[in-house]
Amino acid sequence: MTSEPSNDSVFQSDGSSAQYRLYFLDGIGTIIARAYEFEAARDELALEVAESWLEGRSAELWSGPRKIKTWRPNPLPFPLA
Protein backbone atom coordinates (compact mmCIF):
# COMPACT_ATOMS: atom_id res chain seq x y z
CA MET A 1 0.00 0.00 0.00
CA THR A 2 1.38 3.40 -0.91
CA SER A 3 1.05 6.43 1.29
CA GLU A 4 -0.42 9.68 0.04
CA PRO A 5 2.14 12.38 -0.69
CA SER A 6 2.35 15.16 1.81
CA ASN A 7 1.58 18.73 0.80
CA ASP A 8 5.05 19.88 1.84
CA SER A 9 6.37 22.84 -0.12
CA VAL A 10 9.85 23.40 -1.44
CA PHE A 11 10.46 27.15 -1.20
CA GLN A 12 13.30 29.46 -2.15
CA SER A 13 14.92 31.39 0.69
CA ASP A 14 12.78 34.44 -0.14
CA GLY A 15 9.62 32.31 0.19
CA SER A 16 8.62 32.55 -3.48
CA SER A 17 7.20 29.50 -5.17
CA ALA A 18 5.11 28.28 -8.08
CA GLN A 19 2.08 26.01 -8.09
CA TYR A 20 2.43 22.52 -9.55
CA ARG A 21 -0.03 19.73 -10.15
CA LEU A 22 0.96 16.08 -10.51
CA TYR A 23 -1.63 14.02 -12.37
CA PHE A 24 -1.54 10.23 -11.97
CA LEU A 25 -3.00 8.57 -15.05
CA ASP A 26 -4.96 5.34 -15.46
CA GLY A 27 -3.32 2.19 -16.82
CA ILE A 28 -3.79 3.31 -20.42
CA GLY A 29 -2.46 6.77 -19.61
CA THR A 30 -5.44 8.72 -20.91
CA ILE A 31 -7.62 9.40 -17.84
CA ILE A 32 -6.60 11.27 -14.70
CA ALA A 33 -6.95 8.87 -11.77
CA ARG A 34 -5.70 11.26 -9.07
CA ALA A 35 -4.09 14.69 -8.79
CA TYR A 36 -1.90 16.34 -6.18
CA GLU A 37 -1.15 20.05 -5.90
CA PHE A 38 2.04 21.36 -4.33
CA GLU A 39 4.38 24.33 -4.44
CA ALA A 40 8.06 24.48 -5.35
CA ALA A 41 10.57 27.24 -5.99
CA ARG A 42 11.46 26.03 -9.49
CA ASP A 43 10.84 23.21 -11.98
CA GLU A 44 13.89 21.18 -10.92
CA LEU A 45 12.65 20.96 -7.33
CA ALA A 46 9.12 20.15 -8.47
CA LEU A 47 10.52 17.30 -10.59
CA GLU A 48 12.34 15.90 -7.55
CA VAL A 49 9.14 15.99 -5.49
CA ALA A 50 7.05 14.42 -8.27
CA GLU A 51 9.59 11.67 -8.94
CA SER A 52 9.60 10.71 -5.26
CA TRP A 53 5.84 10.02 -5.53
CA LEU A 54 5.74 8.13 -8.86
CA GLU A 55 6.29 4.52 -7.77
CA GLY A 56 6.31 3.36 -11.39
CA ARG A 57 2.96 4.93 -12.31
CA SER A 58 2.08 6.98 -15.39
CA ALA A 59 1.94 10.67 -14.53
CA GLU A 60 2.21 14.22 -15.84
CA LEU A 61 3.59 17.26 -14.02
CA TRP A 62 2.07 20.65 -14.86
CA SER A 63 2.58 24.22 -13.71
CA GLY A 64 -0.38 26.25 -14.89
CA PRO A 65 -0.65 25.72 -18.67
CA ARG A 66 2.92 24.32 -18.95
CA LYS A 67 3.47 20.59 -19.07
CA ILE A 68 6.80 20.00 -17.34
CA LYS A 69 7.21 16.24 -17.86
CA THR A 70 5.38 13.02 -18.67
CA TRP A 71 6.30 9.66 -17.12
CA ARG A 72 5.21 6.33 -18.57
CA PRO A 73 6.04 2.97 -16.97
CA ASN A 74 8.21 0.59 -18.95
CA PRO A 75 6.21 -1.24 -21.60
CA LEU A 76 5.83 -4.98 -21.40
CA PRO A 77 8.64 -6.86 -23.14
CA PHE A 78 6.07 -8.83 -25.17
CA PRO A 79 2.73 -8.05 -26.89
CA LEU A 80 -0.48 -8.78 -24.98
CA ALA A 81 -2.35 -10.21 -28.00
PyMOL Python script that loads the backbone (N, CA, C, O; Angstrom):
from pymol import cmd

cmd.read_pdbstr("""\
ATOM      1  N   MET A   1       0.855  -1.186   0.000  1.00  0.00           N
ATOM      2  CA  MET A   1       0.000   0.000   0.000  1.00  0.00           C
ATOM      3  C   MET A   1       0.892   1.237   0.000  1.00  0.00           C
ATOM      4  O   MET A   1       1.848   1.317   0.772  1.00  0.00           O
ATOM      5  N   THR A   2       0.587   2.181  -0.848  1.00  0.00           N
ATOM      6  CA  THR A   2       1.383   3.405  -0.911  1.00  0.00           C
ATOM      7  C   THR A   2       0.739   4.480  -0.051  1.00  0.00           C
ATOM      8  O   THR A   2      -0.480   4.529   0.111  1.00  0.00           O
ATOM      9  N   SER A   3       1.584   5.332   0.489  1.00  0.00           N
ATOM     10  CA  SER A   3       1.053   6.429   1.287  1.00  0.00           C
ATOM     11  C   SER A   3       0.821   7.634   0.395  1.00  0.00           C
ATOM     12  O   SER A   3       1.485   7.806  -0.627  1.00  0.00           O
ATOM     13  N   GLU A   4      -0.131   8.466   0.796  1.00  0.00           N
ATOM     14  CA  GLU A   4      -0.417   9.678   0.044  1.00  0.00           C
ATOM     15  C   GLU A   4       0.708  10.669   0.225  1.00  0.00           C
ATOM     16  O   GLU A   4       1.236  10.803   1.329  1.00  0.00           O
ATOM     17  N   PRO A   5       1.093  11.372  -0.835  1.00  0.00           N
ATOM     18  CA  PRO A   5       2.139  12.380  -0.687  1.00  0.00           C
ATOM     19  C   PRO A   5       1.697  13.485   0.256  1.00  0.00           C
ATOM     20  O   PRO A   5       0.518  13.830   0.340  1.00  0.00           O
ATOM     21  N   SER A   6       2.662  14.019   0.952  1.00  0.00           N
ATOM     22  CA  SER A   6       2.348  15.157   1.815  1.00  0.00           C
ATOM     23  C   SER A   6       2.255  16.411   0.961  1.00  0.00           C
ATOM     24  O   SER A   6       2.685  16.410  -0.193  1.00  0.00           O
ATOM     25  N   ASN A   7       1.709  17.459   1.507  1.00  0.00           N
ATOM     26  CA  ASN A   7       1.579  18.729   0.798  1.00  0.00           C
ATOM     27  C   ASN A   7       2.740  19.650   1.126  1.00  0.00           C
ATOM     28  O   ASN A   7       2.609  20.871   1.040  1.00  0.00           O
ATOM     29  N   ASP A   8       3.890  19.068   1.507  1.00  0.00           N
ATOM     30  CA  ASP A   8       5.055  19.877   1.843  1.00  0.00           C
ATOM     31  C   ASP A   8       5.467  20.723   0.654  1.00  0.00           C
ATOM     32  O   ASP A   8       5.363  20.290  -0.494  1.00  0.00           O
ATOM     33  N   SER A   9       5.931  21.924   0.930  1.00  0.00           N
ATOM     34  CA  SER A   9       6.372  22.840  -0.117  1.00  0.00           C
ATOM     35  C   SER A   9       7.886  22.929  -0.125  1.00  0.00           C
ATOM     36  O   SER A   9       8.541  22.738   0.900  1.00  0.00           O
ATOM     37  N   VAL A  10       8.423  23.217  -1.276  1.00  0.00           N
ATOM     38  CA  VAL A  10       9.850  23.400  -1.438  1.00  0.00           C
ATOM     39  C   VAL A  10      10.040  24.844  -1.886  1.00  0.00           C
ATOM     40  O   VAL A  10       9.874  25.160  -3.064  1.00  0.00           O
ATOM     41  N   PHE A  11      10.390  25.723  -0.941  1.00  0.00           N
ATOM     42  CA  PHE A  11      10.455  27.154  -1.205  1.00  0.00           C
ATOM     43  C   PHE A  11      11.883  27.632  -1.395  1.00  0.00           C
ATOM     44  O   PHE A  11      12.830  27.004  -0.921  1.00  0.00           O
ATOM     45  N   GLN A  12      12.026  28.761  -2.101  1.00  0.00           N
ATOM     46  CA  GLN A  12      13.300  29.462  -2.148  1.00  0.00           C
ATOM     47  C   GLN A  12      13.460  30.200  -0.832  1.00  0.00           C
ATOM     48  O   GLN A  12      12.505  30.321  -0.064  1.00  0.00           O
ATOM     49  N   SER A  13      14.663  30.694  -0.568  1.00  0.00           N
ATOM     50  CA  SER A  13      14.924  31.387   0.692  1.00  0.00           C
ATOM     51  C   SER A  13      14.052  32.631   0.852  1.00  0.00           C
ATOM     52  O   SER A  13      13.755  33.026   1.980  1.00  0.00           O
ATOM     53  N   ASP A  14      13.634  33.259  -0.253  1.00  0.00           N
ATOM     54  CA  ASP A  14      12.778  34.437  -0.138  1.00  0.00           C
ATOM     55  C   ASP A  14      11.303  34.063  -0.007  1.00  0.00           C
ATOM     56  O   ASP A  14      10.450  34.946   0.084  1.00  0.00           O
ATOM     57  N   GLY A  15      10.992  32.764   0.003  1.00  0.00           N
ATOM     58  CA  GLY A  15       9.623  32.314   0.188  1.00  0.00           C
ATOM     59  C   GLY A  15       8.810  32.222  -1.081  1.00  0.00           C
ATOM     60  O   GLY A  15       7.655  31.800  -1.036  1.00  0.00           O
ATOM     61  N   SER A  16       9.383  32.610  -2.229  1.00  0.00           N
ATOM     62  CA  SER A  16       8.620  32.555  -3.477  1.00  0.00           C
ATOM     63  C   SER A  16       8.500  31.117  -3.962  1.00  0.00           C
ATOM     64  O   SER A  16       9.374  30.286  -3.713  1.00  0.00           O
ATOM     65  N   SER A  17       7.413  30.842  -4.651  1.00  0.00           N
ATOM     66  CA  SER A  17       7.197  29.496  -5.170  1.00  0.00           C
ATOM     67  C   SER A  17       6.200  29.550  -6.311  1.00  0.00           C
ATOM     68  O   SER A  17       5.554  30.570  -6.552  1.00  0.00           O
ATOM     69  N   ALA A  18       6.092  28.434  -7.004  1.00  0.00           N
ATOM     70  CA  ALA A  18       5.114  28.285  -8.076  1.00  0.00           C
ATOM     71  C   ALA A  18       4.216  27.104  -7.734  1.00  0.00           C
ATOM     72  O   ALA A  18       4.604  26.215  -6.976  1.00  0.00           O
ATOM     73  N   GLN A  19       3.031  27.102  -8.291  1.00  0.00           N
ATOM     74  CA  GLN A  19       2.078  26.015  -8.092  1.00  0.00           C
ATOM     75  C   GLN A  19       2.335  24.916  -9.113  1.00  0.00           C
ATOM     76  O   GLN A  19       2.590  25.196 -10.284  1.00  0.00           O
ATOM     77  N   TYR A  20       2.269  23.680  -8.671  1.00  0.00           N
ATOM     78  CA  TYR A  20       2.427  22.520  -9.547  1.00  0.00           C
ATOM     79  C   TYR A  20       1.298  21.550  -9.271  1.00  0.00           C
ATOM     80  O   TYR A  20       0.735  21.511  -8.177  1.00  0.00           O
ATOM     81  N   ARG A  21       0.984  20.773 -10.285  1.00  0.00           N
ATOM     82  CA  ARG A  21      -0.032  19.730 -10.153  1.00  0.00           C
ATOM     83  C   ARG A  21       0.518  18.463 -10.793  1.00  0.00           C
ATOM     84  O   ARG A  21       0.933  18.464 -11.952  1.00  0.00           O
ATOM     85  N   LEU A  22       0.513  17.375 -10.012  1.00  0.00           N
ATOM     86  CA  LEU A  22       0.956  16.080 -10.505  1.00  0.00           C
ATOM     87  C   LEU A  22      -0.286  15.231 -10.737  1.00  0.00           C
ATOM     88  O   LEU A  22      -1.042  14.938  -9.811  1.00  0.00           O
ATOM     89  N   TYR A  23      -0.479  14.843 -11.999  1.00  0.00           N
ATOM     90  CA  TYR A  23      -1.630  14.020 -12.374  1.00  0.00           C
ATOM     91  C   TYR A  23      -1.168  12.574 -12.538  1.00  0.00           C
ATOM     92  O   TYR A  23      -0.285  12.290 -13.347  1.00  0.00           O
ATOM     93  N   PHE A  24      -1.766  11.660 -11.769  1.00  0.00           N
ATOM     94  CA  PHE A  24      -1.538  10.231 -11.974  1.00  0.00           C
ATOM     95  C   PHE A  24      -2.578   9.754 -12.966  1.00  0.00           C
ATOM     96  O   PHE A  24      -3.764  10.054 -12.832  1.00  0.00           O
ATOM     97  N   LEU A  25      -2.122   8.999 -13.974  1.00  0.00           N
ATOM     98  CA  LEU A  25      -3.000   8.568 -15.055  1.00  0.00           C
ATOM     99  C   LEU A  25      -3.388   7.107 -14.891  1.00  0.00           C
ATOM    100  O   LEU A  25      -2.694   6.338 -14.225  1.00  0.00           O
ATOM    101  N   ASP A  26      -4.501   6.735 -15.504  1.00  0.00           N
ATOM    102  CA  ASP A  26      -4.959   5.342 -15.464  1.00  0.00           C
ATOM    103  C   ASP A  26      -3.961   4.442 -16.193  1.00  0.00           C
ATOM    104  O   ASP A  26      -2.967   4.923 -16.735  1.00  0.00           O
ATOM    105  N   GLY A  27      -4.226   3.150 -16.204  1.00  0.00           N
ATOM    106  CA  GLY A  27      -3.323   2.191 -16.821  1.00  0.00           C
ATOM    107  C   GLY A  27      -3.029   2.452 -18.285  1.00  0.00           C
ATOM    108  O   GLY A  27      -1.933   2.151 -18.759  1.00  0.00           O
ATOM    109  N   ILE A  28      -3.985   3.005 -19.006  1.00  0.00           N
ATOM    110  CA  ILE A  28      -3.794   3.311 -20.420  1.00  0.00           C
ATOM    111  C   ILE A  28      -3.062   4.643 -20.581  1.00  0.00           C
ATOM    112  O   ILE A  28      -2.441   4.895 -21.614  1.00  0.00           O
ATOM    113  N   GLY A  29      -3.137   5.484 -19.567  1.00  0.00           N
ATOM    114  CA  GLY A  29      -2.457   6.770 -19.613  1.00  0.00           C
ATOM    115  C   GLY A  29      -3.267   7.878 -20.241  1.00  0.00           C
ATOM    116  O   GLY A  29      -2.711   8.869 -20.713  1.00  0.00           O
ATOM    117  N   THR A  30      -4.605   7.715 -20.252  1.00  0.00           N
ATOM    118  CA  THR A  30      -5.443   8.723 -20.905  1.00  0.00           C
ATOM    119  C   THR A  30      -6.413   9.421 -19.954  1.00  0.00           C
ATOM    120  O   THR A  30      -6.940  10.485 -20.281  1.00  0.00           O
ATOM    121  N   ILE A  31      -6.654   8.838 -18.787  1.00  0.00           N
ATOM    122  CA  ILE A  31      -7.623   9.402 -17.841  1.00  0.00           C
ATOM    123  C   ILE A  31      -6.913   9.712 -16.524  1.00  0.00           C
ATOM    124  O   ILE A  31      -6.130   8.904 -16.026  1.00  0.00           O
ATOM    125  N   ILE A  32      -7.191  10.881 -15.973  1.00  0.00           N
ATOM    126  CA  ILE A  32      -6.597  11.266 -14.698  1.00  0.00           C
ATOM    127  C   ILE A  32      -7.261  10.455 -13.587  1.00  0.00           C
ATOM    128  O   ILE A  32      -8.474  10.527 -13.387  1.00  0.00           O
ATOM    129  N   ALA A  33      -6.448   9.686 -12.872  1.00  0.00           N
ATOM    130  CA  ALA A  33      -6.949   8.869 -11.775  1.00  0.00           C
ATOM    131  C   ALA A  33      -6.881   9.631 -10.448  1.00  0.00           C
ATOM    132  O   ALA A  33      -7.717   9.428  -9.567  1.00  0.00           O
ATOM    133  N   ARG A  34      -5.886  10.504 -10.311  1.00  0.00           N
ATOM    134  CA  ARG A  34      -5.702  11.258  -9.071  1.00  0.00           C
ATOM    135  C   ARG A  34      -4.786  12.436  -9.366  1.00  0.00           C
ATOM    136  O   ARG A  34      -3.947  12.370 -10.265  1.00  0.00           O
ATOM    137  N   ALA A  35      -4.947  13.508  -8.611  1.00  0.00           N
ATOM    138  CA  ALA A  35      -4.091  14.689  -8.789  1.00  0.00           C
ATOM    139  C   ALA A  35      -3.657  15.214  -7.434  1.00  0.00           C
ATOM    140  O   ALA A  35      -4.408  15.166  -6.460  1.00  0.00           O
ATOM    141  N   TYR A  36      -2.437  15.714  -7.389  1.00  0.00           N
ATOM    142  CA  TYR A  36      -1.903  16.344  -6.178  1.00  0.00           C
ATOM    143  C   TYR A  36      -1.362  17.712  -6.541  1.00  0.00           C
ATOM    144  O   TYR A  36      -0.665  17.866  -7.545  1.00  0.00           O
ATOM    145  N   GLU A  37      -1.680  18.699  -5.731  1.00  0.00           N
ATOM    146  CA  GLU A  37      -1.150  20.046  -5.896  1.00  0.00           C
ATOM    147  C   GLU A  37      -0.073  20.284  -4.855  1.00  0.00           C
ATOM    148  O   GLU A  37      -0.195  19.856  -3.707  1.00  0.00           O
ATOM    149  N   PHE A  38       0.992  20.977  -5.272  1.00  0.00           N
ATOM    150  CA  PHE A  38       2.041  21.357  -4.333  1.00  0.00           C
ATOM    151  C   PHE A  38       2.763  22.577  -4.882  1.00  0.00           C
ATOM    152  O   PHE A  38       2.551  22.977  -6.027  1.00  0.00           O
ATOM    153  N   GLU A  39       3.609  23.155  -4.060  1.00  0.00           N
ATOM    154  CA  GLU A  39       4.380  24.325  -4.440  1.00  0.00           C
ATOM    155  C   GLU A  39       5.857  23.990  -4.421  1.00  0.00           C
ATOM    156  O   GLU A  39       6.311  23.178  -3.614  1.00  0.00           O
ATOM    157  N   ALA A  40       6.605  24.620  -5.318  1.00  0.00           N
ATOM    158  CA  ALA A  40       8.060  24.482  -5.349  1.00  0.00           C
ATOM    159  C   ALA A  40       8.650  25.762  -5.910  1.00  0.00           C
ATOM    160  O   ALA A  40       7.984  26.504  -6.632  1.00  0.00           O
ATOM    161  N   ALA A  41       9.907  26.012  -5.571  1.00  0.00           N
ATOM    162  CA  ALA A  41      10.572  27.242  -5.991  1.00  0.00           C
ATOM    163  C   ALA A  41      10.872  27.260  -7.481  1.00  0.00           C
ATOM    164  O   ALA A  41      10.866  28.323  -8.103  1.00  0.00           O
ATOM    165  N   ARG A  42      11.135  26.091  -8.060  1.00  0.00           N
ATOM    166  CA  ARG A  42      11.458  26.030  -9.489  1.00  0.00           C
ATOM    167  C   ARG A  42      11.169  24.630 -10.009  1.00  0.00           C
ATOM    168  O   ARG A  42      10.933  23.704  -9.233  1.00  0.00           O
ATOM    169  N   ASP A  43      11.189  24.482 -11.337  1.00  0.00           N
ATOM    170  CA  ASP A  43      10.843  23.214 -11.976  1.00  0.00           C
ATOM    171  C   ASP A  43      11.701  22.049 -11.490  1.00  0.00           C
ATOM    172  O   ASP A  43      11.182  20.956 -11.264  1.00  0.00           O
ATOM    173  N   GLU A  44      12.992  22.265 -11.327  1.00  0.00           N
ATOM    174  CA  GLU A  44      13.887  21.178 -10.920  1.00  0.00           C
ATOM    175  C   GLU A  44      13.471  20.591  -9.577  1.00  0.00           C
ATOM    176  O   GLU A  44      13.492  19.373  -9.399  1.00  0.00           O
ATOM    177  N   LEU A  45      13.096  21.444  -8.637  1.00  0.00           N
ATOM    178  CA  LEU A  45      12.651  20.958  -7.326  1.00  0.00           C
ATOM    179  C   LEU A  45      11.297  20.267  -7.426  1.00  0.00           C
ATOM    180  O   LEU A  45      11.056  19.272  -6.743  1.00  0.00           O
ATOM    181  N   ALA A  46      10.421  20.783  -8.266  1.00  0.00           N
ATOM    182  CA  ALA A  46       9.119  20.151  -8.471  1.00  0.00           C
ATOM    183  C   ALA A  46       9.294  18.762  -9.084  1.00  0.00           C
ATOM    184  O   ALA A  46       8.570  17.833  -8.726  1.00  0.00           O
ATOM    185  N   LEU A  47      10.241  18.616  -9.997  1.00  0.00           N
ATOM    186  CA  LEU A  47      10.521  17.303 -10.589  1.00  0.00           C
ATOM    187  C   LEU A  47      11.005  16.313  -9.533  1.00  0.00           C
ATOM    188  O   LEU A  47      10.609  15.148  -9.546  1.00  0.00           O
ATOM    189  N   GLU A  48      11.855  16.768  -8.625  1.00  0.00           N
ATOM    190  CA  GLU A  48      12.335  15.896  -7.549  1.00  0.00           C
ATOM    191  C   GLU A  48      11.181  15.425  -6.671  1.00  0.00           C
ATOM    192  O   GLU A  48      11.096  14.246  -6.326  1.00  0.00           O
ATOM    193  N   VAL A  49      10.297  16.347  -6.315  1.00  0.00           N
ATOM    194  CA  VAL A  49       9.142  15.985  -5.491  1.00  0.00           C
ATOM    195  C   VAL A  49       8.263  14.983  -6.230  1.00  0.00           C
ATOM    196  O   VAL A  49       7.894  13.948  -5.675  1.00  0.00           O
ATOM    197  N   ALA A  50       7.929  15.290  -7.481  1.00  0.00           N
ATOM    198  CA  ALA A  50       7.055  14.422  -8.266  1.00  0.00           C
ATOM    199  C   ALA A  50       7.664  13.029  -8.417  1.00  0.00           C
ATOM    200  O   ALA A  50       6.971  12.027  -8.241  1.00  0.00           O
ATOM    201  N   GLU A  51       8.953  12.963  -8.742  1.00  0.00           N
ATOM    202  CA  GLU A  51       9.589  11.666  -8.943  1.00  0.00           C
ATOM    203  C   GLU A  51       9.610  10.830  -7.673  1.00  0.00           C
ATOM    204  O   GLU A  51       9.615   9.602  -7.746  1.00  0.00           O
ATOM    205  N   SER A  52       9.622  11.468  -6.522  1.00  0.00           N
ATOM    206  CA  SER A  52       9.597  10.714  -5.265  1.00  0.00           C
ATOM    207  C   SER A  52       8.227  10.081  -5.014  1.00  0.00           C
ATOM    208  O   SER A  52       8.110   9.174  -4.189  1.00  0.00           O
ATOM    209  N   TRP A  53       7.203  10.544  -5.708  1.00  0.00           N
ATOM    210  CA  TRP A  53       5.838  10.024  -5.533  1.00  0.00           C
ATOM    211  C   TRP A  53       5.416   9.039  -6.624  1.00  0.00           C
ATOM    212  O   TRP A  53       4.368   8.409  -6.487  1.00  0.00           O
ATOM    213  N   LEU A  54       6.179   8.884  -7.685  1.00  0.00           N
ATOM    214  CA  LEU A  54       5.738   8.132  -8.864  1.00  0.00           C
ATOM    215  C   LEU A  54       5.459   6.654  -8.617  1.00  0.00           C
ATOM    216  O   LEU A  54       4.389   6.156  -8.964  1.00  0.00           O
ATOM    217  N   GLU A  55       6.409   5.961  -8.026  1.00  0.00           N
ATOM    218  CA  GLU A  55       6.287   4.523  -7.767  1.00  0.00           C
ATOM    219  C   GLU A  55       5.902   3.738  -9.025  1.00  0.00           C
ATOM    220  O   GLU A  55       5.074   2.829  -8.970  1.00  0.00           O
ATOM    221  N   GLY A  56       6.513   4.100 -10.159  1.00  0.00           N
ATOM    222  CA  GLY A  56       6.306   3.363 -11.394  1.00  0.00           C
ATOM    223  C   GLY A  56       5.001   3.637 -12.116  1.00  0.00           C
ATOM    224  O   GLY A  56       4.676   2.944 -13.080  1.00  0.00           O
ATOM    225  N   ARG A  57       4.251   4.627 -11.674  1.00  0.00           N
ATOM    226  CA  ARG A  57       2.959   4.926 -12.308  1.00  0.00           C
ATOM    227  C   ARG A  57       3.109   5.954 -13.422  1.00  0.00           C
ATOM    228  O   ARG A  57       4.067   6.727 -13.445  1.00  0.00           O
ATOM    229  N   SER A  58       2.144   5.953 -14.350  1.00  0.00           N
ATOM    230  CA  SER A  58       2.084   6.978 -15.393  1.00  0.00           C
ATOM    231  C   SER A  58       1.635   8.283 -14.749  1.00  0.00           C
ATOM    232  O   SER A  58       0.723   8.297 -13.922  1.00  0.00           O
ATOM    233  N   ALA A  59       2.281   9.376 -15.134  1.00  0.00           N
ATOM    234  CA  ALA A  59       1.938  10.666 -14.533  1.00  0.00           C
ATOM    235  C   ALA A  59       2.382  11.800 -15.443  1.00  0.00           C
ATOM    236  O   ALA A  59       3.206  11.624 -16.341  1.00  0.00           O
ATOM    237  N   GLU A  60       1.804  12.975 -15.180  1.00  0.00           N
ATOM    238  CA  GLU A  60       2.211  14.220 -15.843  1.00  0.00           C
ATOM    239  C   GLU A  60       2.339  15.294 -14.784  1.00  0.00           C
ATOM    240  O   GLU A  60       1.520  15.377 -13.869  1.00  0.00           O
ATOM    241  N   LEU A  61       3.376  16.122 -14.912  1.00  0.00           N
ATOM    242  CA  LEU A  61       3.587  17.258 -14.021  1.00  0.00           C
ATOM    243  C   LEU A  61       3.316  18.535 -14.793  1.00  0.00           C
ATOM    244  O   LEU A  61       3.875  18.755 -15.868  1.00  0.00           O
ATOM    245  N   TRP A  62       2.453  19.378 -14.237  1.00  0.00           N
ATOM    246  CA  TRP A  62       2.069  20.648 -14.860  1.00  0.00           C
ATOM    247  C   TRP A  62       2.287  21.795 -13.888  1.00  0.00           C
ATOM    248  O   TRP A  62       2.195  21.629 -12.672  1.00  0.00           O
ATOM    249  N   SER A  63       2.579  22.969 -14.453  1.00  0.00           N
ATOM    250  CA  SER A  63       2.582  24.222 -13.707  1.00  0.00           C
ATOM    251  C   SER A  63       1.761  25.198 -14.534  1.00  0.00           C
ATOM    252  O   SER A  63       2.225  25.715 -15.550  1.00  0.00           O
ATOM    253  N   GLY A  64       0.540  25.440 -14.088  1.00  0.00           N
ATOM    254  CA  GLY A  64      -0.378  26.249 -14.886  1.00  0.00           C
ATOM    255  C   GLY A  64      -0.592  25.578 -16.231  1.00  0.00           C
ATOM    256  O   GLY A  64      -0.906  24.388 -16.275  1.00  0.00           O
ATOM    257  N   PRO A  65      -0.429  26.315 -17.342  1.00  0.00           N
ATOM    258  CA  PRO A  65      -0.649  25.725 -18.666  1.00  0.00           C
ATOM    259  C   PRO A  65       0.570  24.970 -19.218  1.00  0.00           C
ATOM    260  O   PRO A  65       0.501  24.396 -20.304  1.00  0.00           O
ATOM    261  N   ARG A  66       1.686  24.969 -18.471  1.00  0.00           N
ATOM    262  CA  ARG A  66       2.917  24.325 -18.952  1.00  0.00           C
ATOM    263  C   ARG A  66       3.015  22.874 -18.487  1.00  0.00           C
ATOM    264  O   ARG A  66       2.950  22.587 -17.292  1.00  0.00           O
ATOM    265  N   LYS A  67       3.171  21.970 -19.440  1.00  0.00           N
ATOM    266  CA  LYS A  67       3.470  20.587 -19.066  1.00  0.00           C
ATOM    267  C   LYS A  67       4.977  20.496 -18.874  1.00  0.00           C
ATOM    268  O   LYS A  67       5.750  20.791 -19.785  1.00  0.00           O
ATOM    269  N   ILE A  68       5.384  20.083 -17.673  1.00  0.00           N
ATOM    270  CA  ILE A  68       6.802  20.002 -17.336  1.00  0.00           C
ATOM    271  C   ILE A  68       7.394  18.674 -17.793  1.00  0.00           C
ATOM    272  O   ILE A  68       8.466  18.645 -18.397  1.00  0.00           O
ATOM    273  N   LYS A  69       6.689  17.559 -17.502  1.00  0.00           N
ATOM    274  CA  LYS A  69       7.213  16.245 -17.860  1.00  0.00           C
ATOM    275  C   LYS A  69       6.096  15.208 -17.829  1.00  0.00           C
ATOM    276  O   LYS A  69       5.120  15.338 -17.091  1.00  0.00           O
ATOM    277  N   THR A  70       6.269  14.176 -18.652  1.00  0.00           N
ATOM    278  CA  THR A  70       5.376  13.019 -18.672  1.00  0.00           C
ATOM    279  C   THR A  70       6.194  11.782 -18.334  1.00  0.00           C
ATOM    280  O   THR A  70       7.288  11.596 -18.866  1.00  0.00           O
ATOM    281  N   TRP A  71       5.670  10.935 -17.452  1.00  0.00           N
ATOM    282  CA  TRP A  71       6.299   9.662 -17.116  1.00  0.00           C
ATOM    283  C   TRP A  71       5.377   8.542 -17.561  1.00  0.00           C
ATOM    284  O   TRP A  71       4.168   8.602 -17.340  1.00  0.00           O
ATOM    285  N   ARG A  72       5.940   7.531 -18.181  1.00  0.00           N
ATOM    286  CA  ARG A  72       5.213   6.327 -18.570  1.00  0.00           C
ATOM    287  C   ARG A  72       5.989   5.141 -18.026  1.00  0.00           C
ATOM    288  O   ARG A  72       7.216   5.117 -18.129  1.00  0.00           O
ATOM    289  N   PRO A  73       5.309   4.157 -17.450  1.00  0.00           N
ATOM    290  CA  PRO A  73       6.036   2.972 -16.974  1.00  0.00           C
ATOM    291  C   PRO A  73       6.625   2.216 -18.155  1.00  0.00           C
ATOM    292  O   PRO A  73       6.197   2.390 -19.296  1.00  0.00           O
ATOM    293  N   ASN A  74       7.589   1.394 -17.873  1.00  0.00           N
ATOM    294  CA  ASN A  74       8.210   0.595 -18.947  1.00  0.00           C
ATOM    295  C   ASN A  74       7.176  -0.303 -19.591  1.00  0.00           C
ATOM    296  O   ASN A  74       6.386  -0.942 -18.896  1.00  0.00           O
ATOM    297  N   PRO A  75       7.172  -0.358 -20.916  1.00  0.00           N
ATOM    298  CA  PRO A  75       6.205  -1.236 -21.599  1.00  0.00           C
ATOM    299  C   PRO A  75       6.550  -2.698 -21.342  1.00  0.00           C
ATOM    300  O   PRO A  75       7.677  -3.031 -20.973  1.00  0.00           O
ATOM    301  N   LEU A  76       5.581  -3.545 -21.539  1.00  0.00           N
ATOM    302  CA  LEU A  76       5.827  -4.980 -21.401  1.00  0.00           C
ATOM    303  C   LEU A  76       6.813  -5.438 -22.469  1.00  0.00           C
ATOM    304  O   LEU A  76       6.809  -4.902 -23.578  1.00  0.00           O
ATOM    305  N   PRO A  77       7.651  -6.413 -22.157  1.00  0.00           N
ATOM    306  CA  PRO A  77       8.635  -6.862 -23.142  1.00  0.00           C
ATOM    307  C   PRO A  77       8.039  -7.750 -24.239  1.00  0.00           C
ATOM    308  O   PRO A  77       8.759  -8.215 -25.123  1.00  0.00           O
ATOM    309  N   PHE A  78       6.730  -7.983 -24.182  1.00  0.00           N
ATOM    310  CA  PHE A  78       6.066  -8.826 -25.173  1.00  0.00           C
ATOM    311  C   PHE A  78       4.672  -8.287 -25.431  1.00  0.00           C
ATOM    312  O   PHE A  78       4.111  -7.627 -24.556  1.00  0.00           O
ATOM    313  N   PRO A  79       4.088  -8.539 -26.595  1.00  0.00           N
ATOM    314  CA  PRO A  79       2.732  -8.049 -26.894  1.00  0.00           C
ATOM    315  C   PRO A  79       1.685  -8.821 -26.083  1.00  0.00           C
ATOM    316  O   PRO A  79       1.872  -9.997 -25.773  1.00  0.00           O
ATOM    317  N   LEU A  80       0.591  -8.148 -25.747  1.00  0.00           N
ATOM    318  CA  LEU A  80      -0.483  -8.782 -24.984  1.00  0.00           C
ATOM    319  C   LEU A  80      -1.349  -9.689 -25.851  1.00  0.00           C
ATOM    320  O   LEU A  80      -1.918 -10.651 -25.334  1.00  0.00           O
ATOM    321  N   ALA A  81      -1.468  -9.422 -27.133  1.00  0.00           N
ATOM    322  CA  ALA A  81      -2.355 -10.210 -27.997  1.00  0.00           C
ATOM    323  C   ALA A  81      -1.584 -11.086 -28.947  1.00  0.00           C
ATOM    324  O   ALA A  81      -2.182 -11.811 -29.741  1.00  0.00           O
TER     325      ALA A  81
END
""", "prot")
cmd.dss("prot")
cmd.show_as("cartoon", "prot")
cmd.util.cbc("prot")
cmd.orient("prot")
